[in-house]
Amino acid sequence: MVASRGNTSNPARIPALGVRALLLVFISIVLMYFDHRENHLDTVRQGIGVAVYPVRLIVDAPMRLWEWLGESTTSRSDLKLEVARLNSERLITNVRLQRLTALEAENARLRSLLEARTKVRDEVRVAQIMAVDANPYEHNLVIDVGSRDGVYDGQAIVDADGVVGQVIRTGLMTSQAVLISDTDHALPVEVNRNGLRTIAVGTGEIDRLDLPFLPNNADIRTGDLLVTSGLGGAFPAGYPVAVVDSVTRIPQDPFADVNAKPSAALDQVREVMLIWSAPAAEEDHDEEQSQDREESDGEDSDE
């Protein structure tokens, strides 16, 4: 009798577990659908981001502690060598800065002679990388600034060498960004040598970008510098993106096979800069209005 009870209880539990699993799968699909279509879970996601923020700080703490210990235990001789090297670099930089200052002053004089208005420089802010996505097929990272710091979706991210990526999701205190090497990322660029415009597409490899939309007769060479074109509005114009690494032209193919290497070391960056572009559209509108007023005044005087 005991054995028969045990045999009859097991089949009763298995369907119940199956029904629960199917119910959970159905609920998950419904939640993913509504979140993808109407972003109903953005508030929940931001709340989870706020709750996970202390955990990220704890995970990042050992690395910062290790760096602090390394700096604290550096020998005196190493510090002297480092100070000497920095002094030499400072002198060289000051010499170059003097020439750049003279060139900037000359440029300002020429612009004033041509009655060209001086544009406001882009505003930047330094941010630190807190985490990197472990998925090899998604090149994402987390930075330690969020919407409370004025960060917005689509904002451009650069470092000292070039463009790194852009923000794709902002939380209250942290933000998620995608690197330009991600397969889902495309960036409008132009060849700095001749102004040829095209699009650089991520390949999933951290050190390679593709330029798939250049015809075989395009004027592009190995070693050409690619910079942001400013089209699309996300990235300001003129920031380095990559250097052309190889150009292969196959006669029967309509497009050339062009690869480029990112200017920024995407797998080594620790600190990045976020860019707030200076709005030039309002200044252009004001200038057009002033010109219209001058023309109308001139017509009235002629009458």
BAMAR-793505 format. One record per residue (C-alpha): residue in three letters; x, y, z. Coordinates in steps of 0.1 Angstrom, whole numbers, padded with zeros to 4 digits, always signed. Example, Ala and Ser with C-alpha at 12.3 -4.5 7.8 and 13.67 -1.06 7.14 Angstrom:
2
ALA+0123-0045+0078
SER+0137-0011+0071
END
This chain:
303
MET+0000+0000+0000
VAL+0028+0024+0008
ALA+0045+0017-0026
SER+0013+0023-0045
ARG+0008+0057-0028
GLY+0043+0067-0038
ASN+0037+0057-0074
THR+0004+0077-0076
SER+0019+0109-0060
ASN+0048+0114-0086
PRO+0026+0116-0117
ALA+0004+0142-0100
ARG+0034+0165-0093
ILE+0049+0164-0128
PRO+0020+0180-0146
ALA+0017+0207-0119
LEU+0054+0216-0124
GLY+0049+0217-0162
VAL+0019+0240-0159
ARG+0039+0264-0137
ALA+0068+0264-0161
LEU+0045+0272-0191
LEU+0028+0299-0170
LEU+0061+0315-0162
VAL+0073+0314-0198
PHE+0040+0330-0209
ILE+0043+0358-0184
SER+0079+0364-0194
ILE+0070+0366-0231
VAL+0042+0391-0223
LEU+0065+0413-0202
MET+0092+0413-0229
TYR+0066+0422-0255
PHE+0051+0452-0237
ASP+0086+0464-0226
HIS+0099+0463-0261
ARG+0068+0480-0276
GLU+0059+0506-0251
ASN+0088+0507-0225
HIS+0065+0501-0195
LEU+0094+0487-0175
ASP+0117+0517-0177
THR+0108+0528-0142
VAL+0114+0493-0129
ARG+0147+0491-0147
GLN+0159+0524-0133
GLY+0149+0512-0098
ILE+0169+0480-0102
GLY+0198+0501-0115
VAL+0197+0522-0083
ALA+0195+0490-0061
VAL+0224+0474-0080
TYR+0246+0506-0078
PRO+0261+0498-0044
VAL+0269+0462-0056
ARG+0288+0477-0086
LEU+0307+0499-0062
ILE+0316+0469-0041
VAL+0327+0450-0071
ASP+0348+0479-0084
ALA+0363+0485-0049
PRO+0390+0458-0051
MET+0404+0472-0083
ARG+0406+0507-0069
LEU+0421+0494-0037
TRP+0447+0475-0057
GLU+0456+0506-0077
TRP+0458+0526-0044
LEU+0481+0501-0029
GLY+0503+0500-0061
GLU+0506+0538-0060
SER+0514+0538-0023
THR+0541+0512-0025
THR+0559+0527-0055
SER+0596+0532-0047
ARG+0612+0566-0044
SER+0635+0561-0073
ASP+0606+0552-0096
LEU+0588+0584-0085
LYS+0619+0605-0093
LEU+0622+0589-0127
GLU+0585+0595-0133
VAL+0588+0632-0122
ALA+0617+0637-0145
ARG+0599+0622-0174
LEU+0568+0643-0167
ASN+0589+0675-0165
SER+0604+0667-0199
GLU+0570+0661-0214
ARG+0557+0693-0199
LEU+0585+0713-0214
ILE+0579+0698-0248
THR+0541+0704-0245
ASN+0547+0740-0235
VAL+0568+0746-0266
ARG+0541+0731-0288
LEU+0514+0750-0270
GLN+0532+0783-0277
ARG+0531+0775-0314
LEU+0494+0765-0312
THR+0486+0796-0293
ALA+0501+0817-0320
LEU+0483+0798-0347
GLU+0450+0801-0328
ALA+0454+0839-0325
GLU+0462+0841-0362
ASN+0432+0820-0371
ALA+0409+0842-0349
ARG+0422+0873-0367
LEU+0415+0857-0401
ARG+0380+0847-0390
SER+0373+0882-0378
LEU+0384+0896-0412
LEU+0361+0872-0430
GLU+0332+0882-0406
ALA+0329+0845-0395
ARG+0313+0839-0362
THR+0332+0819-0336
LYS+0314+0787-0325
VAL+0311+0777-0289
ARG+0333+0747-0279
ASP+0317+0714-0269
GLU+0311+0709-0232
VAL+0326+0676-0219
ARG+0326+0657-0186
VAL+0349+0629-0175
ALA+0333+0596-0164
GLN+0347+0563-0152
ILE+0339+0528-0165
MET+0324+0507-0138
ALA+0316+0474-0156
VAL+0321+0458-0190
ASP+0296+0433-0205
ALA+0310+0398-0203
ASN+0291+0387-0235
PRO+0316+0385-0263
TYR+0289+0393-0289
GLU+0278+0426-0272
HIS+0304+0454-0267
ASN+0286+0473-0239
LEU+0299+0490-0207
VAL+0285+0508-0177
ILE+0297+0543-0167
ASP+0293+0561-0133
VAL+0271+0590-0145
GLY+0234+0590-0152
SER+0203+0612-0158
ARG+0209+0632-0126
ASP+0242+0644-0142
GLY+0225+0654-0174
VAL+0233+0623-0195
TYR+0209+0615-0223
ASP+0203+0586-0246
GLY+0225+0587-0278
GLN+0251+0610-0262
ALA+0286+0607-0277
ILE+0315+0592-0257
VAL+0352+0598-0265
ASP+0386+0594-0249
ALA+0419+0611-0254
ASP+0425+0593-0287
GLY+0391+0592-0304
VAL+0355+0582-0304
VAL+0346+0553-0280
GLY+0308+0549-0284
GLN+0276+0564-0273
VAL+0250+0561-0245
ILE+0221+0537-0252
ARG+0203+0536-0218
THR+0204+0561-0189
GLY+0197+0553-0153
LEU+0196+0577-0124
MET+0232+0572-0113
THR+0247+0550-0140
SER+0244+0547-0178
GLN+0249+0519-0203
ALA+0269+0526-0234
VAL+0277+0507-0266
LEU+0312+0507-0283
ILE+0316+0516-0319
SER+0329+0481-0325
ASP+0295+0465-0316
THR+0278+0448-0346
ASP+0246+0469-0340
HIS+0265+0503-0341
ALA+0270+0524-0372
LEU+0287+0558-0373
PRO+0287+0585-0401
VAL+0323+0594-0408
GLU+0344+0612-0434
VAL+0379+0609-0448
ASN+0399+0637-0433
ARG+0421+0640-0464
ASN+0394+0647-0490
GLY+0360+0649-0471
LEU+0347+0616-0486
ARG+0316+0606-0465
THR+0306+0571-0456
ILE+0295+0549-0426
ALA+0317+0529-0403
VAL+0300+0497-0390
GLY+0311+0476-0360
THR+0323+0441-0367
GLY+0321+0425-0333
GLU+0359+0427-0331
ILE+0373+0452-0307
ASP+0401+0464-0331
ARG+0383+0465-0365
LEU+0356+0485-0382
ASP+0341+0480-0417
LEU+0333+0506-0443
PRO+0309+0485-0465
PHE+0294+0513-0486
LEU+0324+0526-0506
PRO+0325+0519-0543
ASN+0356+0505-0560
ASN+0366+0538-0574
ALA+0363+0557-0541
ASP+0394+0579-0532
ILE+0404+0561-0500
ARG+0439+0548-0491
THR+0455+0529-0463
GLY+0465+0552-0435
ASP+0436+0577-0441
LEU+0422+0592-0409
LEU+0384+0589-0404
VAL+0367+0615-0384
THR+0331+0621-0374
SER+0311+0639-0401
GLY+0286+0655-0378
LEU+0257+0640-0398
GLY+0229+0625-0377
GLY+0234+0649-0348
ALA+0247+0623-0323
PHE+0284+0630-0328
PRO+0299+0664-0333
ALA+0321+0668-0364
GLY+0359+0664-0364
TYR+0365+0638-0337
PRO+0389+0610-0347
VAL+0372+0576-0352
ALA+0396+0552-0369
VAL+0426+0548-0394
VAL+0421+0529-0426
ASP+0440+0496-0422
SER+0434+0478-0455
VAL+0417+0486-0489
THR+0409+0457-0512
ARG+0393+0463-0546
ILE+0378+0434-0565
PRO+0369+0443-0601
GLN+0337+0422-0603
ASP+0324+0436-0570
PRO+0306+0470-0568
PHE+0320+0479-0534
ALA+0355+0479-0521
ASP+0365+0459-0490
VAL+0377+0485-0465
ASN+0387+0479-0429
ALA+0398+0504-0403
LYS+0413+0503-0369
PRO+0397+0524-0341
SER+0418+0553-0329
ALA+0408+0546-0293
ALA+0420+0515-0275
LEU+0385+0502-0268
ASP+0396+0473-0247
GLN+0419+0494-0225
VAL+0400+0526-0217
ARG+0393+0533-0180
GLU+0380+0568-0182
VAL+0359+0584-0209
MET+0345+0618-0217
LEU+0308+0626-0225
ILE+0302+0654-0250
TRP+0274+0680-0249
SER+0274+0696-0283
ALA+0271+0734-0285
PRO+0238+0743-0302
ALA+0247+0762-0333
ALA+0212+0760-0349
GLU+0199+0788-0327
GLU+0228+0810-0336
ASP+0222+0804-0373
HIS+0186+0812-0369
ASP+0194+0845-0351
GLU+0219+0854-0378
GLU+0194+0847-0406
GLN+0168+0869-0388
SER+0193+0897-0385
GLN+0201+0895-0422
ASP+0164+0895-0431
ARG+0159+0926-0410
GLU+0189+0944-0426
GLU+0175+0935-0461
SER+0140+0948-0452
ASP+0155+0980-0438
GLY+0175+0985-0470
GLU+0143+0980-0492
ASP+0124+1005-0470
SER+0152+1031-0474
ASP+0153+1026-0512
GLU+0115+1032-0514
END
